[in-house]
Amino acid sequence: MSITATIEKGVIKLPKDVPWASGTVVRIEPLDEQLPTLFDTLKDFDGMAGDLPADLAANLDHYVHGHSRP
């Protein structure tokens, strides 16, 4: 079994659902590649929707499906 944990101020923080007992001997090695954050994953999409209609939320069915506006 392997898990991914983080180190906070020198203390290894295991996920809450890890069933290992206190005193379990483990091997720890850093990951070569850190997973990107959600921000890093989505930052290229920032500002893409700047030209959408101001009433898009209220009239979504009109814009997506062509329904009449309420």
Biotite code that builds the C-alpha atoms (Angstrom):
import biotite.structure as struc

atoms = struc.array([
    struc.Atom([0.000, 0.000, 0.000], chain_id="A", res_id=1, res_name="MET", atom_name="CA", element="C"),
    struc.Atom([1.231, 3.500, -0.733], chain_id="A", res_id=2, res_name="SER", atom_name="CA", element="C"),
    struc.Atom([-0.190, 6.905, 0.156], chain_id="A", res_id=3, res_name="ILE", atom_name="CA", element="C"),
    struc.Atom([0.516, 10.526, -0.588], chain_id="A", res_id=4, res_name="THR", atom_name="CA", element="C"),
    struc.Atom([1.123, 12.736, 2.435], chain_id="A", res_id=5, res_name="ALA", atom_name="CA", element="C"),
    struc.Atom([2.366, 16.264, 3.056], chain_id="A", res_id=6, res_name="THR", atom_name="CA", element="C"),
    struc.Atom([4.944, 17.744, 5.378], chain_id="A", res_id=7, res_name="ILE", atom_name="CA", element="C"),
    struc.Atom([3.885, 20.714, 7.473], chain_id="A", res_id=8, res_name="GLU", atom_name="CA", element="C"),
    struc.Atom([6.512, 22.384, 9.653], chain_id="A", res_id=9, res_name="LYS", atom_name="CA", element="C"),
    struc.Atom([8.591, 19.206, 9.719], chain_id="A", res_id=10, res_name="GLY", atom_name="CA", element="C"),
    struc.Atom([5.682, 16.907, 10.634], chain_id="A", res_id=11, res_name="VAL", atom_name="CA", element="C"),
    struc.Atom([4.352, 14.328, 8.189], chain_id="A", res_id=12, res_name="ILE", atom_name="CA", element="C"),
    struc.Atom([0.577, 14.697, 7.850], chain_id="A", res_id=13, res_name="LYS", atom_name="CA", element="C"),
    struc.Atom([-1.121, 11.476, 6.771], chain_id="A", res_id=14, res_name="LEU", atom_name="CA", element="C"),
    struc.Atom([-4.611, 11.423, 5.285], chain_id="A", res_id=15, res_name="PRO", atom_name="CA", element="C"),
    struc.Atom([-7.260, 10.701, 7.938], chain_id="A", res_id=16, res_name="LYS", atom_name="CA", element="C"),
    struc.Atom([-8.294, 7.366, 6.416], chain_id="A", res_id=17, res_name="ASP", atom_name="CA", element="C"),
    struc.Atom([-4.834, 5.747, 6.680], chain_id="A", res_id=18, res_name="VAL", atom_name="CA", element="C"),
    struc.Atom([-5.220, 2.651, 8.893], chain_id="A", res_id=19, res_name="PRO", atom_name="CA", element="C"),
    struc.Atom([-1.568, 2.312, 9.913], chain_id="A", res_id=20, res_name="TRP", atom_name="CA", element="C"),
    struc.Atom([-0.923, 1.843, 13.603], chain_id="A", res_id=21, res_name="ALA", atom_name="CA", element="C"),
    struc.Atom([1.383, 4.064, 15.591], chain_id="A", res_id=22, res_name="SER", atom_name="CA", element="C"),
    struc.Atom([4.943, 2.749, 15.309], chain_id="A", res_id=23, res_name="GLY", atom_name="CA", element="C"),
    struc.Atom([4.551, 1.424, 11.764], chain_id="A", res_id=24, res_name="THR", atom_name="CA", element="C"),
    struc.Atom([7.902, 1.611, 9.957], chain_id="A", res_id=25, res_name="VAL", atom_name="CA", element="C"),
    struc.Atom([7.633, 3.380, 6.602], chain_id="A", res_id=26, res_name="VAL", atom_name="CA", element="C"),
    struc.Atom([9.916, 4.569, 3.816], chain_id="A", res_id=27, res_name="ARG", atom_name="CA", element="C"),
    struc.Atom([9.567, 8.217, 2.803], chain_id="A", res_id=28, res_name="ILE", atom_name="CA", element="C"),
    struc.Atom([10.809, 9.679, -0.442], chain_id="A", res_id=29, res_name="GLU", atom_name="CA", element="C"),
    struc.Atom([9.830, 12.921, -2.179], chain_id="A", res_id=30, res_name="PRO", atom_name="CA", element="C"),
    struc.Atom([7.905, 12.785, -5.417], chain_id="A", res_id=31, res_name="LEU", atom_name="CA", element="C"),
    struc.Atom([9.964, 13.825, -8.408], chain_id="A", res_id=32, res_name="ASP", atom_name="CA", element="C"),
    struc.Atom([7.096, 15.829, -9.826], chain_id="A", res_id=33, res_name="GLU", atom_name="CA", element="C"),
    struc.Atom([4.641, 17.774, -7.698], chain_id="A", res_id=34, res_name="GLN", atom_name="CA", element="C"),
    struc.Atom([1.034, 17.713, -8.869], chain_id="A", res_id=35, res_name="LEU", atom_name="CA", element="C"),
    struc.Atom([-0.136, 21.098, -10.156], chain_id="A", res_id=36, res_name="PRO", atom_name="CA", element="C"),
    struc.Atom([-2.570, 23.076, -8.048], chain_id="A", res_id=37, res_name="THR", atom_name="CA", element="C"),
    struc.Atom([-6.095, 23.676, -9.300], chain_id="A", res_id=38, res_name="LEU", atom_name="CA", element="C"),
    struc.Atom([-5.127, 27.319, -9.942], chain_id="A", res_id=39, res_name="PHE", atom_name="CA", element="C"),
    struc.Atom([-2.151, 26.288, -12.080], chain_id="A", res_id=40, res_name="ASP", atom_name="CA", element="C"),
    struc.Atom([-4.340, 23.869, -14.023], chain_id="A", res_id=41, res_name="THR", atom_name="CA", element="C"),
    struc.Atom([-7.049, 26.442, -14.788], chain_id="A", res_id=42, res_name="LEU", atom_name="CA", element="C"),
    struc.Atom([-5.123, 29.742, -14.961], chain_id="A", res_id=43, res_name="LYS", atom_name="CA", element="C"),
    struc.Atom([-4.954, 29.683, -18.773], chain_id="A", res_id=44, res_name="ASP", atom_name="CA", element="C"),
    struc.Atom([-8.752, 29.870, -18.879], chain_id="A", res_id=45, res_name="PHE", atom_name="CA", element="C"),
    struc.Atom([-8.872, 33.090, -16.823], chain_id="A", res_id=46, res_name="ASP", atom_name="CA", element="C"),
    struc.Atom([-10.536, 35.856, -18.800], chain_id="A", res_id=47, res_name="GLY", atom_name="CA", element="C"),
    struc.Atom([-11.737, 33.636, -21.664], chain_id="A", res_id=48, res_name="MET", atom_name="CA", element="C"),
    struc.Atom([-15.380, 34.438, -21.003], chain_id="A", res_id=49, res_name="ALA", atom_name="CA", element="C"),
    struc.Atom([-15.034, 38.206, -20.796], chain_id="A", res_id=50, res_name="GLY", atom_name="CA", element="C"),
    struc.Atom([-17.373, 38.877, -23.736], chain_id="A", res_id=51, res_name="ASP", atom_name="CA", element="C"),
    struc.Atom([-20.409, 36.934, -22.495], chain_id="A", res_id=52, res_name="LEU", atom_name="CA", element="C"),
    struc.Atom([-23.801, 38.661, -22.216], chain_id="A", res_id=53, res_name="PRO", atom_name="CA", element="C"),
    struc.Atom([-24.498, 40.313, -18.865], chain_id="A", res_id=54, res_name="ALA", atom_name="CA", element="C"),
    struc.Atom([-27.805, 38.410, -18.557], chain_id="A", res_id=55, res_name="ASP", atom_name="CA", element="C"),
    struc.Atom([-26.346, 34.976, -19.334], chain_id="A", res_id=56, res_name="LEU", atom_name="CA", element="C"),
    struc.Atom([-27.202, 33.445, -15.953], chain_id="A", res_id=57, res_name="ALA", atom_name="CA", element="C"),
    struc.Atom([-30.812, 34.625, -16.074], chain_id="A", res_id=58, res_name="ALA", atom_name="CA", element="C"),
    struc.Atom([-31.323, 33.627, -19.739], chain_id="A", res_id=59, res_name="ASN", atom_name="CA", element="C"),
    struc.Atom([-29.099, 30.571, -20.071], chain_id="A", res_id=60, res_name="LEU", atom_name="CA", element="C"),
    struc.Atom([-31.802, 28.491, -21.802], chain_id="A", res_id=61, res_name="ASP", atom_name="CA", element="C"),
    struc.Atom([-32.206, 31.260, -24.375], chain_id="A", res_id=62, res_name="HIS", atom_name="CA", element="C"),
    struc.Atom([-28.506, 31.373, -25.217], chain_id="A", res_id=63, res_name="TYR", atom_name="CA", element="C"),
    struc.Atom([-27.860, 27.612, -25.081], chain_id="A", res_id=64, res_name="VAL", atom_name="CA", element="C"),
    struc.Atom([-31.122, 26.159, -26.436], chain_id="A", res_id=65, res_name="HIS", atom_name="CA", element="C"),
    struc.Atom([-32.800, 29.088, -28.189], chain_id="A", res_id=66, res_name="GLY", atom_name="CA", element="C"),
    struc.Atom([-35.767, 29.220, -25.807], chain_id="A", res_id=67, res_name="HIS", atom_name="CA", element="C"),
    struc.Atom([-37.648, 32.501, -25.477], chain_id="A", res_id=68, res_name="SER", atom_name="CA", element="C"),
    struc.Atom([-36.576, 34.837, -22.703], chain_id="A", res_id=69, res_name="ARG", atom_name="CA", element="C"),
    struc.Atom([-38.809, 35.025, -19.609], chain_id="A", res_id=70, res_name="PRO", atom_name="CA", element="C"),
])
